[in-house]
């Protein structure tokens, strides 16, 4: 039995290396939307980007206040692929979230996650998790708790992803993240499967610029390959206008443009003309 398991694993490994290469003239594209659950506006925008647009995978944030609404919306949209967006930071100034487990080494004096993983010129060491006396046991406990809460509420989750670089900042953390992804059967990593990054030189400042630049990227996609694009859908509403932090104050406008790009008719027409196949994470396992 063990020999069969090893042989099967080797076959899957060799096969997976070719998953992103379609072996035909087909172009495949993953459009992912992050942060469903983080705001009511984000929830509405993510569902809109799926129902009326080109998004096929969405990442849910378990510790956030709007997680219950996101769960309901996802239940009503069973075709939308879902990833668990592991979150151990809380970057916005006017709204915060806490661990879903008892993990005091990951929180500030008010019990909130720290804003950032790494300190930078806008957030000092006192606001960065990496600078704290964090405990790897609590990081594993919190990641596990978020995964299990997501699976309990959205049983179809297919993969893990990271909010704000949640895993890559320390080898021990990365090891825990990888272990949990494997343990829960959520280890779909586009990069490991040869998926290429979407060729976008710059987003653009205005909506017209963003749509034009995105279309230029679509025109550059080459047959026989799979590509990957990530952004954060939102809406320019009073709620989202209250989101922001030093250095990123135009959150509502910025994320509203993402939604409008994902649902734009010209974008959808180019995808149709070029016969680009929109796929999700879970489709990477089907060749």
C-alpha positions in Angstrom: 0.0 0.0 0.0 2.8 2.4 0.9 4.5 1.6 -2.5 1.3 2.4 -4.3 0.9 5.6 -2.4 4.4 6.7 -3.3 3.9 5.8 -7.0 0.6 7.7 -7.1 2.2 10.7 -5.5 4.9 10.7 -8.1 2.4 10.5 -10.9 0.4 13.4 -9.5 3.6 15.5 -9.1 4.7 14.9 -12.7 1.2 15.6 -14.0 0.8 18.7 -11.9 3.8 20.3 -13.4 2.0 20.4 -16.7 -1.4 21.6 -15.4 -0.7 25.2 -16.3 0.4 24.4 -19.8 -2.8 23.5 -21.6 -1.2 21.7 -24.5 -3.4 23.6 -26.9 -4.1 27.1 -28.1 -6.3 27.6 -25.1 -5.6 30.6 -22.8 -6.8 30.0 -19.2 -7.1 32.9 -16.7 -7.7 32.9 -12.9 -9.3 36.1 -11.7 -9.2 36.2 -7.9 -10.9 38.7 -5.5 -9.6 39.1 -2.0 -11.1 40.1 1.3 -14.7 39.0 1.2 -16.0 39.2 4.8 -13.9 42.3 5.5 -16.8 44.8 4.8 -20.4 44.8 3.6 -19.2 46.7 0.6 -16.5 44.1 -0.1 -19.1 41.4 0.1 -21.4 43.1 -2.3 -18.6 43.9 -4.7 -17.1 40.3 -4.7 -20.5 38.8 -5.5 -21.1 41.4 -8.2 -17.7 40.6 -9.6 -18.7 37.0 -9.9 -22.3 37.3 -11.0 -21.8 40.1 -13.5 -18.1 39.9 -14.2 -15.0 37.8 -14.7 -14.0 36.8 -11.1 -14.1 33.0 -10.4 -12.2 32.7 -7.1 -12.7 34.6 -3.9 -10.8 34.7 -0.6 -12.7 34.8 2.7 -11.4 36.5 5.8 -12.7 34.6 8.9 -11.9 37.0 11.8 -13.8 39.9 10.2 -17.1 41.4 11.3 -18.8 40.7 7.9 -17.9 37.0 7.8 -21.4 35.8 8.6 -22.9 37.8 5.7 -20.2 36.5 3.4 -21.0 32.9 4.4 -24.7 33.5 3.4 -23.8 35.1 0.1 -21.4 32.3 -0.8 -24.1 29.7 0.0 -26.3 31.5 -2.6 -23.5 31.4 -5.1 -22.2 27.8 -5.1 -20.3 28.1 -8.3 -17.8 30.6 -6.8 -14.6 29.0 -5.7 -13.5 30.0 -2.2 -10.2 30.2 -0.5 -9.4 30.7 3.2 -7.6 34.0 3.4 -5.5 33.5 6.6 -5.4 36.8 8.5 -3.1 37.6 11.4 -2.9 41.4 10.9 -5.5 44.2 11.0 -4.3 47.1 8.9 -7.3 49.6 8.8 -7.4 52.5 11.3 -11.1 52.7 11.9 -12.0 49.0 12.1 -10.1 46.2 13.7 -10.4 42.4 14.1 -9.1 40.0 16.7 -8.0 36.3 16.7 -10.8 33.7 16.6 -8.7 31.7 19.1 -6.9 32.6 22.3 -3.7 34.0 20.9 -2.5 36.9 23.0 1.0 37.0 21.6 -0.5 38.0 18.2 -2.3 41.0 19.6 -1.8 44.6 20.8 -2.8 46.0 24.2 -6.4 46.2 23.0 -6.6 42.6 21.9 -6.5 43.4 18.2 -4.1 42.0 15.6 -1.2 44.3 14.9 -1.6 46.4 11.7 1.4 45.0 9.8 3.7 42.0 9.7 6.9 44.0 9.0 7.7 47.5 10.3 8.1 50.1 7.6 8.4 53.9 7.2 4.7 54.4 8.1 4.3 51.7 10.8 7.0 51.4 13.5 8.1 48.2 15.2 5.5 48.6 17.9 2.8 48.1 15.2 4.4 45.1 13.5 3.9 41.5 14.5 7.4 40.4 13.5 8.8 42.7 16.2 6.7 41.2 18.9 7.3 38.2 21.2 5.0 36.0 19.1 4.6 32.3 19.8 4.6 29.8 16.9 2.2 27.6 18.8 -0.4 30.5 18.8 0.2 31.2 15.2 -0.6 27.5 14.3 -3.5 27.5 16.7 -5.0 30.7 15.1 -4.4 29.5 11.5 -6.0 26.2 12.3 -9.0 27.9 14.0 -9.6 30.1 11.0 -9.4 27.1 8.6 -11.8 25.0 10.6 -14.3 27.9 11.0 -14.2 28.5 7.3 -14.7 24.8 6.5 -17.5 24.5 9.0 -19.3 27.4 7.4 -18.2 27.1 3.7 -17.5 23.4 3.3 -16.4 23.8 -0.4 -13.3 25.9 0.4 -10.6 24.6 -1.9 -7.3 26.4 -0.9 -5.4 28.6 1.4 -4.1 32.1 0.8 -2.4 34.8 2.8 -3.6 38.3 3.8 -0.7 40.8 4.1 2.0 38.2 3.7 0.8 36.0 6.6 3.2 33.1 6.0 6.3 34.2 4.2 7.9 36.3 7.0 9.5 33.6 9.0 10.6 30.0 8.1 8.8 28.5 11.1 5.6 30.3 10.1 5.9 29.1 6.5 6.4 25.6 7.7 3.2 25.7 9.8 1.2 27.3 7.0 2.4 24.6 4.5 1.7 21.8 7.0 -1.9 23.0 7.6 -2.5 23.4 3.8 -1.5 19.8 3.3 -3.4 18.5 6.4 -6.7 20.1 5.3 -6.3 19.3 1.6 -6.0 23.0 0.7 -2.6 23.1 -0.9 -3.4 24.5 -4.4 -0.6 27.0 -5.2 -0.8 28.5 -8.7 2.9 29.4 -8.6 3.9 25.8 -7.9 1.8 24.7 -10.9 3.5 26.9 -13.4 0.8 29.5 -13.6 2.1 32.8 -15.0 1.4 36.3 -13.6 -0.9 38.5 -15.5 1.2 40.9 -17.6 0.0 44.3 -16.2 2.6 47.0 -16.4 0.6 49.4 -14.3 -2.9 49.7 -13.0 -3.6 53.3 -13.9 -4.9 56.3 -12.0 -8.4 56.7 -13.6 -11.0 54.0 -14.3 -10.5 54.4 -18.1 -6.8 53.9 -17.7 -7.3 50.8 -15.5 -9.7 49.3 -18.0 -7.4 50.1 -21.0 -4.3 48.7 -19.2 -6.2 45.6 -18.2 -7.3 45.0 -21.8 -3.7 45.5 -22.9 -2.7 42.8 -20.5 -5.5 40.5 -21.9 -4.1 41.1 -25.4 -0.6 39.9 -24.2 -1.8 36.5 -22.9 -0.2 33.7 -24.9 -2.0 30.5 -26.0 -1.2 27.4 -24.2 -0.7 29.1 -20.8 -2.6 29.7 -17.6 -2.4 33.2 -16.0 -3.3 34.6 -12.6 -4.6 38.0 -11.4 -5.4 39.2 -7.9 -7.3 42.3 -6.8 -9.6 43.6 -4.1 -13.2 44.4 -5.2 -15.0 47.1 -3.3 -17.6 49.8 -3.6 -17.3 53.6 -3.2 -19.8 53.8 -0.3 -19.7 55.7 3.0 -18.7 52.5 4.8 -15.7 51.8 2.6 -14.8 55.5 2.5 -14.1 55.0 6.2 -11.5 52.3 5.5 -7.9 53.3 5.1 -4.5 53.8 6.7 -1.5 56.0 6.3 -0.4 55.8 2.8 -3.6 54.2 1.5 -6.4 56.6 2.1 -8.4 56.2 -1.2 -9.5 52.7 -0.5 -13.1 53.1 -1.6 -12.3 54.7 -4.9 -9.5 52.3 -5.6 -11.5 49.2 -4.9 -14.6 50.5 -6.7 -12.5 50.7 -9.8 -11.5 47.1 -9.4 -15.2 46.0 -9.3 -15.9 48.2 -12.4 -13.0 46.7 -14.2 -14.0 43.1 -13.3 -17.5 43.8 -14.6 -16.7 46.0 -17.6 -18.3 45.1 -20.9 -15.2 45.9 -23.0 -13.1 43.6 -20.8 -15.7 40.8 -21.1 -15.8 41.2 -24.9 -12.0 40.9 -25.3 -12.1 37.8 -23.2 -14.8 36.4 -25.5 -13.0 37.4 -28.6 -9.7 35.8 -27.6 -11.5 32.7 -26.3 -10.0 33.1 -22.9 -11.3 30.5 -20.5 -12.0 31.9 -17.0 -11.1 29.3 -14.4 -10.7 29.0 -10.6 -8.2 27.5 -8.3 -10.0 24.1 -8.1 -9.9 24.0 -12.0 -6.1 23.8 -11.8 -6.6 20.2 -10.6 -8.5 19.3 -13.7 -6.7 19.2 -17.0 
